[in-house]
Amino acid sequence: MEHSDSKHLRSLSAHIRPQIALPKIDCAAPIDEALANFAVQRHRVGAMLYKATRHKENTSERAASLLSATYRKNIHTMLAQRAVLQKITKLLNDHDIPFSMLKGLGIADQLYDEPQTRESKDLDIQIPPHASRMAIQLLSANGYIYRTHSLRANKRVTLKRQLSEMKRFKDLTFVDRQFSTAIELHQRLFKVEPKNLTADFNAAINFQKTPSVLDSYYCFYIILHGAASLWMRLKWLLDVSLLVRKMPVSKRQEVMELARTYGCENTIIASLRFVEEIFGGSLDDQWQMILREQERSGEIEKLIDIFRESLMTTSPDRPDAPLRKPFYFDKTAVLFGKQIGLFSIIRTRIATSIALRV
């Protein structure tokens, strides 16, 4: 990690705090072009930082211009996503395909006072596995452009291939021609996950179009999603800082029970502690008490170290080339502890690598 990145992260989190209703802390660092670029490109919180510049005199002209452009662009992106979601909703409803919209607009509308400050690059649509074939055919027939997972750009697209990729990678991406908005069609939550997790999640949220962020299963998923990406972007920590403060006490206990059920208690505890480390004041006394009741573990400290390294790293985006990593390592599997065996990890890595290349 470069020293400048660590410094930028501290400054960025300090400037953003008042925008997510956390007590203001002193931050003498100016909002210059370097910090603005760091917010926009690295952590996808440029629109949020733009709001933080409204009453700050120590914002450079170039930074103000960049953040203003990012904010305006995000408004246009959200309007396009809402238009595409309306079309997708009608298409799926007309053919009786149940679905739920995950993250994105739903989180922005439910957690943020100003939804336009929450950035999202695509629409995530969860459907039941049995509806995969019909959903893929509908999107293809209605002009949505399929974006293959394959590393071979000239690979001929077939329904059989799409179904195979969806099973292997958990989702498929389509692009709306009119608005250039990406739609990720999901049939499960994670590439590697404990048995029945997605089925239990689907049953709990009952395919509501926009699941409530106060639903314990959905809360659990939102936290786990950030952890599955090793908290590499500040925007996901913002989501959870807001989420945990809205979550009723009864739901907090339910989330911890779900964590125990699926073997990821250490992951949830480490994630909550990491959120508090970056955005102090996110966890109230009740949360602190819940975490104190949990067994302390060296594994939790290791996970926090991994999260810290991921958040601080300069370049989080890497091509998906599984065999460049050791067979025994899979970041999702690490989060679920012993629920996922070594054989399953190795098999998934090999199959994924072959699917990308064949």
C-alpha positions as CSV (number, residue, x, y, z in Angstrom):
1,M,0.0,0.0,0.0
2,E,1.3,3.4,-0.9
3,H,1.3,6.0,1.9
4,S,-0.7,8.5,-0.2
5,D,-3.6,6.0,-0.6
6,S,-3.8,5.5,3.2
7,K,-3.8,9.3,3.6
8,H,-6.4,9.8,0.9
9,L,-8.7,7.1,2.5
10,R,-8.6,8.7,5.9
11,S,-9.3,12.1,4.4
12,L,-12.1,10.8,2.2
13,S,-13.9,9.0,5.0
14,A,-13.6,12.1,7.2
15,H,-15.1,14.4,4.5
16,I,-18.0,12.0,3.9
17,R,-19.0,11.3,7.5
18,P,-21.5,14.2,7.8
19,Q,-23.2,13.1,4.6
20,I,-24.2,9.7,6.3
21,A,-25.3,11.3,9.5
22,L,-22.1,10.5,11.5
23,P,-20.5,13.1,13.8
24,K,-18.1,15.4,12.1
25,I,-14.4,15.0,12.8
26,D,-11.7,17.5,12.0
27,C,-10.1,17.1,8.6
28,A,-7.6,19.7,7.5
29,A,-6.8,17.9,4.2
30,P,-8.1,19.9,1.2
31,I,-10.3,18.3,-1.4
32,D,-7.9,18.5,-4.3
33,E,-7.9,16.8,-7.7
34,A,-6.0,13.8,-6.4
35,L,-8.6,13.1,-3.7
36,A,-11.5,13.7,-6.1
37,N,-10.0,11.2,-8.5
38,F,-9.5,8.7,-5.7
39,A,-13.1,9.0,-4.7
40,V,-14.4,8.8,-8.3
41,Q,-12.3,6.0,-9.8
42,R,-11.1,3.9,-6.8
43,H,-14.0,4.0,-4.4
44,R,-17.1,5.1,-6.5
45,V,-18.1,7.7,-4.0
46,G,-17.6,10.8,-6.1
47,A,-21.2,11.8,-6.1
48,M,-21.2,11.5,-2.3
49,L,-18.0,13.6,-2.0
50,Y,-19.6,16.2,-4.3
51,K,-22.3,16.8,-1.7
52,A,-19.6,17.1,1.0
53,T,-18.0,19.9,-1.0
54,R,-21.0,22.2,-1.0
55,H,-19.9,24.2,2.1
56,K,-16.2,23.6,2.0
57,E,-13.9,26.4,1.0
58,N,-10.8,24.2,0.7
59,T,-12.0,22.5,-2.5
60,S,-9.8,23.1,-5.6
61,E,-11.5,24.3,-8.8
62,R,-10.4,21.1,-10.7
63,A,-11.7,18.9,-7.9
64,A,-15.0,20.7,-7.8
65,S,-15.4,20.4,-11.6
66,L,-14.7,16.7,-11.6
67,L,-17.0,15.9,-8.7
68,S,-19.8,18.1,-10.1
69,A,-19.5,16.2,-13.5
70,T,-19.6,12.8,-11.6
71,Y,-22.7,13.8,-9.7
72,R,-24.5,14.9,-12.8
73,K,-23.5,11.7,-14.6
74,N,-24.7,9.6,-11.7
75,I,-28.1,11.3,-11.9
76,H,-28.4,10.4,-15.6
77,T,-27.2,6.9,-14.9
78,M,-29.9,6.4,-12.2
79,L,-32.6,7.8,-14.4
80,A,-31.5,5.3,-17.2
81,Q,-31.5,2.4,-14.7
82,R,-35.0,3.3,-13.5
83,A,-36.2,3.4,-17.1
84,V,-34.6,0.0,-17.8
85,L,-36.0,-1.5,-14.6
86,Q,-39.5,-0.4,-15.6
87,K,-39.1,-2.2,-18.9
88,I,-37.6,-5.3,-17.3
89,T,-40.3,-5.4,-14.6
90,K,-43.1,-5.3,-17.3
91,L,-41.3,-8.0,-19.4
92,L,-40.9,-10.4,-16.5
93,N,-44.3,-9.7,-15.0
94,D,-46.0,-10.3,-18.3
95,H,-44.5,-13.8,-18.4
96,D,-45.0,-14.6,-14.7
97,I,-41.3,-14.7,-13.8
98,P,-40.8,-13.8,-10.2
99,F,-37.8,-11.6,-9.5
100,S,-36.1,-9.3,-7.0
101,M,-33.9,-6.4,-7.5
102,L,-30.8,-6.7,-5.4
103,K,-28.6,-3.8,-4.1
104,G,-28.4,-0.8,-6.4
105,L,-31.5,1.4,-6.7
106,G,-33.2,-0.4,-3.8
107,I,-30.4,0.4,-1.4
108,A,-30.1,3.9,-2.6
109,D,-33.8,4.6,-2.1
110,Q,-34.1,2.9,1.3
111,L,-30.8,3.9,3.0
112,Y,-29.8,7.3,1.5
113,D,-31.4,10.7,2.2
114,E,-30.3,11.6,-1.3
115,P,-30.4,8.4,-3.5
116,Q,-28.5,10.2,-6.3
117,T,-25.4,10.2,-4.2
118,R,-25.2,6.4,-4.2
119,E,-23.4,5.1,-7.3
120,S,-24.3,1.8,-9.1
121,K,-23.0,0.5,-12.4
122,D,-25.8,-2.0,-13.2
123,L,-29.1,-3.6,-12.2
124,D,-28.9,-6.9,-10.3
125,I,-32.0,-9.1,-10.9
126,Q,-32.5,-12.3,-8.9
127,I,-34.7,-15.0,-10.4
128,P,-35.4,-18.6,-9.4
129,P,-33.2,-21.1,-11.1
130,H,-36.1,-22.8,-12.8
131,A,-36.9,-19.6,-14.7
132,S,-33.4,-19.1,-16.1
133,R,-34.2,-20.5,-19.5
134,M,-37.3,-18.4,-20.1
135,A,-35.7,-15.2,-18.7
136,I,-32.6,-15.6,-21.0
137,Q,-34.8,-16.2,-24.0
138,L,-37.0,-13.2,-23.2
139,L,-34.1,-10.8,-22.8
140,S,-32.5,-12.1,-26.0
141,A,-35.8,-11.9,-28.0
142,N,-36.4,-8.3,-26.8
143,G,-33.1,-7.0,-28.1
144,Y,-30.9,-7.1,-24.9
145,I,-27.3,-7.7,-25.8
146,Y,-25.6,-10.6,-24.1
147,R,-22.1,-10.1,-22.7
148,T,-20.3,-13.4,-22.5
149,H,-18.0,-14.5,-19.6
150,S,-15.9,-16.3,-22.2
151,L,-12.4,-15.0,-22.8
152,R,-13.0,-15.8,-26.5
153,A,-14.7,-12.8,-28.0
154,N,-15.8,-14.6,-31.1
155,K,-17.5,-17.5,-29.2
156,R,-20.9,-18.2,-30.8
157,V,-23.8,-17.5,-28.4
158,T,-26.2,-20.3,-27.8
159,L,-28.9,-20.8,-25.2
160,K,-27.1,-24.0,-24.0
161,R,-23.9,-22.0,-23.6
162,Q,-25.7,-19.2,-21.7
163,L,-27.4,-21.7,-19.3
164,S,-24.0,-23.4,-18.7
165,E,-22.3,-20.0,-17.9
166,M,-25.1,-19.0,-15.6
167,K,-24.8,-22.2,-13.7
168,R,-21.0,-21.8,-13.5
169,F,-20.7,-18.1,-12.8
170,K,-24.1,-17.5,-10.9
171,D,-25.2,-14.7,-13.3
172,L,-25.3,-13.5,-16.9
173,T,-25.0,-9.9,-18.1
174,F,-27.2,-8.3,-20.7
175,V,-27.0,-4.7,-21.9
176,D,-30.0,-2.5,-22.8
177,R,-29.5,-1.0,-26.3
178,Q,-31.3,2.2,-25.6
179,F,-29.7,3.3,-22.4
180,S,-26.5,1.2,-22.4
181,T,-27.4,-0.1,-18.9
182,A,-26.1,-3.4,-17.8
183,I,-28.4,-6.0,-16.3
184,E,-27.0,-8.9,-14.3
185,L,-29.4,-11.8,-14.2
186,H,-28.7,-13.9,-11.1
187,Q,-29.8,-17.4,-10.2
188,R,-27.8,-17.6,-7.0
189,L,-26.1,-15.2,-4.6
190,F,-22.5,-16.2,-4.7
191,K,-20.2,-18.3,-7.0
192,V,-19.4,-20.6,-4.1
193,E,-21.8,-20.8,-1.2
194,P,-23.2,-23.2,1.4
195,K,-26.0,-25.6,0.4
196,N,-29.5,-24.0,0.4
197,L,-28.3,-20.4,1.0
198,T,-29.9,-19.0,-2.2
199,A,-33.0,-21.2,-1.8
200,D,-33.5,-20.0,1.8
201,F,-32.9,-16.4,0.8
202,N,-35.4,-16.6,-2.1
203,A,-38.0,-18.2,0.3
204,A,-37.4,-15.4,2.9
205,I,-37.7,-12.4,0.6
206,N,-40.4,-14.2,-1.4
207,F,-39.3,-12.4,-4.6
208,Q,-40.4,-9.0,-3.6
209,K,-39.5,-6.6,-6.4
210,T,-37.5,-4.5,-4.0
211,P,-36.7,-6.4,-0.8
212,S,-36.7,-4.4,2.4
213,V,-33.3,-3.6,3.9
214,L,-34.9,-4.4,7.3
215,D,-35.4,-8.0,6.3
216,S,-32.9,-10.0,8.2
217,Y,-32.0,-12.2,5.3
218,Y,-31.5,-9.2,3.0
219,C,-29.4,-7.4,5.7
220,F,-27.3,-10.6,6.0
221,Y,-26.8,-10.7,2.2
222,I,-25.8,-7.0,1.9
223,I,-23.1,-7.4,4.6
224,L,-21.9,-10.7,3.1
225,H,-21.8,-9.2,-0.4
226,G,-19.3,-6.6,0.7
227,A,-17.3,-9.2,2.5
228,A,-17.3,-11.5,-0.6
229,S,-15.6,-8.6,-2.4
230,L,-13.2,-8.2,0.6
231,W,-14.6,-4.7,1.1
232,M,-12.5,-3.3,-1.7
233,R,-14.6,-0.2,-2.2
234,L,-15.6,2.4,0.3
235,K,-19.1,2.7,-1.1
236,W,-20.1,-0.8,0.3
237,L,-18.9,0.3,3.8
238,L,-21.1,3.4,3.5
239,D,-24.1,1.1,2.7
240,V,-23.5,-1.0,5.8
241,S,-22.8,2.0,8.1
242,L,-26.2,3.3,7.2
243,L,-27.8,-0.2,7.3
244,V,-26.6,-1.2,10.8
245,R,-28.0,2.0,12.2
246,K,-31.4,1.4,10.7
247,M,-31.6,-2.2,11.7
248,P,-34.0,-3.0,14.6
249,V,-32.4,-4.8,17.6
250,S,-34.4,-8.0,16.9
251,K,-33.1,-8.1,13.3
252,R,-29.6,-7.8,14.5
253,Q,-29.9,-10.9,16.5
254,E,-31.5,-12.7,13.6
255,V,-28.5,-11.7,11.3
256,M,-26.1,-13.2,13.8
257,E,-28.2,-16.4,13.9
258,L,-28.1,-16.6,10.1
259,A,-24.3,-16.1,10.2
260,R,-24.0,-19.1,12.6
261,T,-26.3,-21.2,10.4
262,Y,-24.2,-20.7,7.3
263,G,-20.8,-20.9,8.9
264,C,-19.8,-17.3,8.4
265,E,-20.1,-15.8,11.9
266,N,-16.5,-14.7,11.9
267,T,-17.0,-13.0,8.6
268,I,-20.0,-11.0,9.8
269,I,-18.3,-10.0,13.0
270,A,-15.1,-9.0,11.2
271,S,-17.1,-7.0,8.7
272,L,-19.0,-5.1,11.4
273,R,-15.8,-4.4,13.3
274,F,-14.2,-3.2,10.0
275,V,-17.1,-0.8,9.3
276,E,-16.7,0.7,12.7
277,E,-12.9,1.0,12.1
278,I,-13.5,3.0,9.0
279,F,-16.6,4.9,10.0
280,G,-16.4,5.2,13.8
281,G,-19.8,5.7,15.4
282,S,-21.6,3.3,13.0
283,L,-22.2,0.7,15.8
284,D,-24.3,1.8,18.8
285,D,-24.1,0.4,22.3
286,Q,-26.4,-2.5,21.4
287,W,-24.3,-3.5,18.5
288,Q,-21.2,-3.3,20.6
289,M,-22.8,-5.5,23.2
290,I,-23.8,-8.1,20.6
291,L,-20.2,-8.2,19.3
292,R,-18.8,-8.5,22.8
293,E,-20.9,-11.6,23.4
294,Q,-19.3,-13.3,20.4
295,E,-16.3,-15.5,20.9
296,R,-13.1,-13.7,20.1
297,S,-11.0,-15.5,17.4
298,G,-7.7,-15.0,15.7
299,E,-9.6,-15.8,12.5
300,I,-11.6,-12.6,12.9
301,E,-8.4,-10.6,13.2
302,K,-7.0,-12.3,10.1
303,L,-10.2,-11.4,8.1
304,I,-10.0,-7.8,9.2
305,D,-6.4,-7.7,8.0
306,I,-7.5,-9.1,4.7
307,F,-10.3,-6.5,4.4
308,R,-7.9,-3.7,5.4
309,E,-5.4,-4.7,2.7
310,S,-8.1,-5.0,0.1
311,L,-9.6,-1.6,0.9
312,M,-6.1,0.0,0.8
313,T,-4.8,-1.6,-2.3
314,T,-4.2,0.7,-5.2
315,S,-5.8,-1.4,-8.0
316,P,-8.6,-3.7,-6.9
317,D,-9.8,-4.5,-10.5
318,R,-8.1,-7.6,-11.9
319,P,-9.1,-9.9,-14.8
320,D,-11.0,-13.0,-13.7
321,A,-8.3,-15.7,-14.2
322,P,-8.8,-18.3,-11.5
323,L,-5.8,-20.5,-12.2
324,R,-3.4,-17.6,-11.5
325,K,-4.3,-18.1,-7.8
326,P,-3.5,-21.2,-5.7
327,F,-6.0,-24.0,-6.1
328,Y,-6.8,-24.0,-2.4
329,F,-7.7,-20.3,-2.2
330,D,-11.1,-18.8,-2.9
331,K,-12.1,-15.6,-1.2
332,T,-15.8,-16.6,-1.0
333,A,-15.0,-20.0,0.4
334,V,-12.8,-18.4,3.1
335,L,-15.8,-16.4,4.3
336,F,-17.9,-19.5,4.9
337,G,-15.3,-21.4,6.9
338,K,-15.7,-25.2,7.0
339,Q,-19.1,-25.0,5.2
340,I,-17.2,-25.3,1.9
341,G,-14.7,-28.1,1.5
342,L,-11.3,-28.0,-0.2
343,F,-12.4,-30.4,-2.9
344,S,-15.3,-28.2,-3.8
345,I,-13.0,-25.1,-4.1
346,I,-10.5,-26.9,-6.3
347,R,-13.2,-28.3,-8.5
348,T,-14.9,-24.9,-8.9
349,R,-11.5,-23.2,-9.8
350,I,-10.7,-25.8,-12.5
351,A,-14.2,-25.8,-14.0
352,T,-14.4,-21.9,-13.9
353,S,-11.0,-21.6,-15.7
354,I,-12.0,-24.1,-18.3
355,A,-15.3,-22.4,-18.9
356,L,-13.6,-19.1,-19.4
357,R,-11.3,-20.4,-22.1
358,V,-13.2,-23.1,-24.0
